[in-house]
Amino acid sequence: MALRRRQSGAVLIVSLLLLLVLTVLGVVMMQTTRMQERMSGATRDLNMALQGAEAGLRYGESVIDAFATQPFSTGALPCQVCQPGVLPVALYDDTQFNWNVNGQNYGNAGLTSAAGDKLFANPKYTIEDIGSVPLGDLDQGHDVGASREFYQITARSNGSTVLAVTVLQSTYARVY
């Protein structure tokens, strides 16, 4: 009984302080893990948007490549091949260009991968005829009247959510 009266409870206080420190460390680690999970999800979403826009861009280039003769460009939206100046400069701005109405659908969009991932919306693309440059005498093997036609292809895609959007542009040249 004499030993019980001499104990002051120091072990209890030290163990409670250690438990408090371990609890704080555990909460901080959980928050860090949650933030890293969000960052990796956002990176994955942006990567999916980039891959979708790249696929739409390459598809637009293949559309131009498939024409046997120079395609007819139109001056009214929506158009398969638009005349110069029909499309706004800021195609990335949804207030200036309605992609859902005026963009062309990428042909193989919305396919589910093995992991079950899917883009939020089908990638869209536009093609604008931006002019031609006549081939000079230095280009051998071409007709004298032949020219190189230039097209600006723009593609837009969402990732798996509406928050991630990527817009890509390329200039594509074709000789007819």
Buried (B, 14 or more C-beta within 10 A) or exposed (E): EEEEEEEEEEEEEEEEEEEEEEEEEEEEEEEEEEEEEEEEBBEBBBBBBBBBBBBBBBBBBEBBEEBEEBBEBBEEBEBBBBBEEBBEEEBBEEEEBEBEEBBBBBEEBEEEEEEEEEBBBBBBBBBBBBEBEEBEEEEEEBEEEBBBBBBBBBBBBBBBBEEBBBBBBBEBEBEE
